[in-house]
């Protein structure tokens, strides 16, 4: 397996936050059984430790809104997001928007805030990556069919190479996850967190 060029690569940690990956979160209460089943937190932790050990740029992307949800269009049919708005969850500066304790950012690792299923749309993620000479993104996150799939497709369309750390992500259901494992290879390479660590 070819060695990863650390200076031209970044690890993206997508929506590894309490609202999504903790069983008490607004989405976590639905997602966590799959997170636990797939051991995706432990696998993401392995990838994160490996990236840090080699000095790879690591960027967290968390979903959060300001009070009143000005970033969310009124009367939009977007059930996945509407649930958070209806429950007044996912606000900037709250527990919901914090990275889970097992994967807390360290040092100067950046946290980018986004407002939907795309890590690039309406954020400075692309600017950060290009300013650091990144050509290849390695992606871990929750959930596969939401932010992971959308961000990977957008990365490919922006000219980045992308690799999904397939055991460091989970879907809402087995069927959703398995479907994404068939679809995402059209846009990205696939590897495990162990393969990632050994390639650094």
N, C-alpha and C positions, 0 to 999 in steps of 0.2 A: 504493500500500500504506500502510495506516494506521501512524502512529508508535506505538512501544511506550511505554507509561507505565512508565518505569524504576523509579519509586518504589513501584509496586504489582506489580512483577514480580521473578522470580528465575530464575536459570539453575541447573538441577540437572544435575550431572555424575555419572552413575550408573555405578559399578563400573569406572571408568577406572583400574584398578590392575593391578599386575604379574601377579597370578594369573589375570587375565581377558584383559588386552590386550597381554601380552608373550608372544612365542612359547615362552618357557620355563615359563610358568605352567601350573598344573594344568588350567585351562580354556583358557588362551591357546594352548596347543599345538593345540587343535582350532579355536579361533576366529580366530587370527591371519591365516590365509590370506584370510578374508573381510574382516577389518579392513584388510589391505593392499590388497585388490582394490577396496574401497569408498573408500579414501583417508580413512577416517573419523577417524583421529587428526589429520590436517592440518585437516580440516573442523571438528573439535571445537576445535582450537587457534585457528582463526579466530573461532569463536563466543565462545570464552573471552576472547580479546583484545578483542573488540568490547564484551562485557559489562563487562569491567574498565575499559575506556576511558570508559564512561558511568556507572561507579559502581553498576552493578546488583549486587544481592545474589547471590552465587554460593555454592552449597552442594554439596560432594562427598558422595556416599554410597558407602561401601566395605563390602564383605562380609568379616567376620572373626569368629572365635570365640576364646574363652579356652581355655587348655590343658585337655584333657579333654572339650571340646565340650559344656559343660553346657547350652548353648542349643539343642542338637540332640536331639530326642527319641530315646530308645533304641528300636530295632526299627521305626523308621519307614521306609516304602518311599518313598524320595526319592533315586533314583539319582544325580541331578546333584550333590546335596550329599554323598552318601555317599562319592563318589570322593575328595573332599577329606579327609574324616574318615579313610578307610582309609589314605591316604597321609600323614596328619598334616600337612596343608597348610592354609593360610589362617588362621593364628593371628595374633591381635592382636600388634603389635610386630615382626612379621617382614616380610621383603621382599615376601611375597605380598600383604600388606595395604596396602602403600605405593602411592600414586598413581604412575603411570608418569612418567618423567623429563620427557617432552614436555609434560605437563599439570600439573605440580606446583602445589599451592595456594600462593597468595601472600598476604602480609600476614595479615589476620585471617579469611581465608576458612575456613569451618567444614568439618570432616569428621564426618559422621554415620556410625556403624557400624550395619549391619543384619545379619540372620542368614539371609536367604533371598531370595525374589524380589520382596519388597515394601519399597520405601524408607520406607514409613510404619510398618509393623507393628513394634511393639516398639522404636521409636526416638523421638527428640525432633524429628524433621523437621517435623511439623505445628506444634508449639509454636514452633519457630524462624521458620517462615513467617508464622504469624499474629502473632507478636510484632513482626514487621517490616512488617506491613500488606500482605503479599503476597496478591494475588488471582489472578495468572496465572503459571504455571510453564512455562518453556521447557526441554525435556528432550533431553539428549544422553547416550548411554551404551552399554554393552555388557552383555548382548546384547539385541537387539530383542525376541525372544520370551520373554525371562526378566524381568529387572528393569525394562526400559523399559516393556513392555506392562503388567505388573502395577502398577507405580507410576503410570502414566498413568491406568489405570482407577480406581485408588484415589483419585487426585487428583480426578478427575471426580466420583466418589461422595461426596467430602468437600466439594464445592462450589467447587473451584478451576476456572478455565479452564486448559487445557493446550494446548501446541503442541509437537509432536515435530520436532526438527531432523533430518529424514529422511536426510540424507547424513552425519550425525555419529553414526551408529549402524550396527551390523552384526548379522547373525544367524549361526547355526551353518552355514546353507546358503543358497543363493540362494532356494530354494523357501520356506524359513521366513521370510526377510526380505520376499519379495514378498507372502506371505500376510499378514504384519503390516501392510504398507503398504495393504492392502485393509481390514483390520479396525480399525486404530487411528483412522481418520477418523470412526468411529462415536462416539469418545470425545474426540477432540482435533482441532485444526487441524494442518496439515502445512506445513512450509516448509523451505527449504535454509538452510545456514549463511550463505550470501551474502545471502539475503533477510533473515535475522535481523539481520545486521550493518548492512544498509542501512536497516532499520526503526528503529534506535536513534537 
